[in-house]
Amino acid sequence: MRADAQRSRARVLRAADAVFNARGAGASTEEVARVAGVGVATVFRHFPTKQALLEAVVHTRLEALLAAGRALAATGGPDGFYTLFAHLIDGAVAKRAIGDVLLGGSEAFRDSSYALAADLWALFDELMASAKAAGQLRPDLDTDDLQAILAGVHQSLLQAAGDRARQARLADVVLRGLRP
């Protein structure tokens, strides 16, 4: 891909991420194009369908989480678990489009997304082990527990949508509850 086409694609992806964060998966590709400063044809040149654009946004998000998790795991510090956990719940309400996209995606997309998610959970296993060894995480927690907790956190943050102070308080309660 030419350099200008790569920049255009990246601009469309950034705009799509912002638009879908704000409005969910139902947002229009026309709005994405407007925010990106390109025509709708440019959006569809890079992403032949809206679903393909949504899938690219989700993959980009998952890859960014993985990169952050790998960087935290590389440091070996016991606080990596809490840093990545906080990153996951930060803005969870705005990232509501992910579930919609996963449900509506192709089998190939779901398979690749689940593979990325499996890598993310493996990183959480590693980060949890470091935190437990340092006495900073309850020893009885595992990643299955963590997945359930994250689902509950997401729902509680949705209930508190629009009230940033309440969302921060709820996240703090959960984070404190993970400590021994």
Sequence and secondary structure as in RCSB ss.txt:
>XXXX:A:sequence
MRADAQRSRARVLRAADAVFNARGAGASTEEVARVAGVGVATVFRHFPTKQALLEAVVHTRLEALLAAGRALAAT
GGPDGFYTLFAHLIDGAVAKRAIGDVLLGGSEAFRDSSYALAADLWALFDELMASAKAAGQLRPDLDTDDLQAIL
AGVHQSLLQAAGDRARQARLADVVLRGLRP
>XXXX:A:secstr
  HHHHHHHHHHHHHHHHHHHHH TTS HHHHHHHHTS HHHHHHH SSHHHHHHHHHHHHHHHHHHHHHHHHHH
T TTHHHHHHHHHHTTTTTTTHHHHHHHHS HHHHHHHHHHHHHHHHHHHHHHHHHHHTT S TT  HHHHHHHH
HHHHHHHHHTTT HHHHHHHHHHHHHHT  
